[in-house]
Amino acid sequence: MVDTDSGWDGRGGRGSHGTRDTRDTGVTRNTRGTHPADAIPIPGRRVAAVSLVALAALATGCEPGAATGAQDAPPPVRATQAAVPSPTHTAHVTKDAKPRTAPPPGPSASTTAPAPDPTPDPDPSTARPAAPDPSTAPRPRVLMRTGSESDRVRELQARLRQIGHFGRTPTGYYGSVTADAVRSFQAKRSLPVTGFTDEVTWQRLLAMTRVPTAAELRPPTERPLAAPDERCLKGRVLCISKNSRTLAWMIDGKVVSAMDVRFGSDYTPTREGVFEVFWKSRDHVSTLYDTPMPYALFFSGGQAVHYSADFAANGYGGASHGCVNVRDKKKVAALFDQVRNGDKVVVYW
């Protein structure tokens, strides 16, 4: 084991008293100094070795923990060319390549990059267009809409029918069929497609059509009347044909008025045969289905002839629960006033 406190390097022997044996050199050494400059030159090979170590240290400029090889240092920059960073690539410089004692370079026109624009121009590929200012023009006033019921609605339907947008008999009720017809008209005329009849839509329609005749406003029926059953030729009779889907109010074989009707579905069929009107109810509401049945003329149990807003709006796309539905409110209202209890009802094919 080497005694590090004695300064012995393991090459010499020890005396009897444990002191350094210097007989191999005959020279006294200062063992307290650690730097090569503090050591007394040693003749022979030791002097050469110590000299080489000192020269190597001075040549590399090494420091504790910071020595690098010559290949790690970046090449010197020429004095005539300023080092400008590449706009697309920045080389990685290690801490070892930077001088430790020199201050950082000051800003100059050739080495300092321009400050970024605080408000750069937006990228045209990602910039959003400016939102348009909301229009301050008032919207046209709505004159008729779904649920409206009036003579003006009837005129609207008749005028739309003149130019091929409404394929049914006018009813005076603004339902889904009328709304679809208005949308069709608006789309063809490049108007806002709403289904409502506003002032602009109405004025455009008036300019394109003529005043409807009485027959156009209130035709006897959309469907041709069937030949009356022989049971309808005498007395006061509501003659109802399932085949033609029409109702004719007849007195002694003469037709007083006629109207389109629809019947019950296969699950709730309208009964056929000869009956009598036994009860009239002007503002009736069904207690079974909670459905309005205005101008109801009951003839068989809970089955009656009455006005149907659904029939007026949706046509034959639906069915009743067994009653005879009428879609012309004015006609069925007049019929209600004329028919008396005890008048005959004939339902046939």
NORWO-V808064 format. One record per backbone hydrogen bond with DSSP energy under -1.0 kcal/mol. NH is the residue of the N-H (numbers start at 1). CO is the residue of the C=O. If there is no record, write none. Layout:
nh->{NH;NH}
co->{CO;CO}
This chain:
nh->{15;18;25;26;38;48;49;50;51;52;53;54;55;56;57;58;59;60;61;66;72;81;98;112;126;127;143;144;147;148;150;154;155;156;157;158;159;160;161;162;164;165;174;175;177;179;180;181;182;183;184;185;186;187;188;189;190;191;194;197;199;202;203;204;205;206;207;217;218;232;233;237;238;239;240;241;242;245;246;247;248;249;250;251;252;254;256;257;259;261;262;265;273;275;277;278;279;281;286;290;293;295;296;297;298;299;300;303;305;306;307;308;312;313;314;315;317;320;324;325;326;332;333;334;335;336;337;338;339;342;343;344;345;346;347;348}
co->{19;15;22;22;35;44;45;46;47;48;49;50;51;52;53;54;55;56;57;63;69;78;95;108;123;123;197;197;174;145;172;150;151;152;153;154;155;156;157;158;161;160;148;173;313;175;176;177;178;179;180;181;182;183;184;185;187;186;192;144;141;198;199;200;201;202;203;213;214;229;230;250;344;248;346;246;348;241;241;259;239;257;237;254;235;251;249;249;247;245;325;320;347;345;343;298;298;296;291;286;284;282;281;305;279;303;303;300;297;324;294;326;308;309;310;311;314;263;304;262;306;328;329;330;331;332;333;334;335;277;340;236;275;238;273;240}
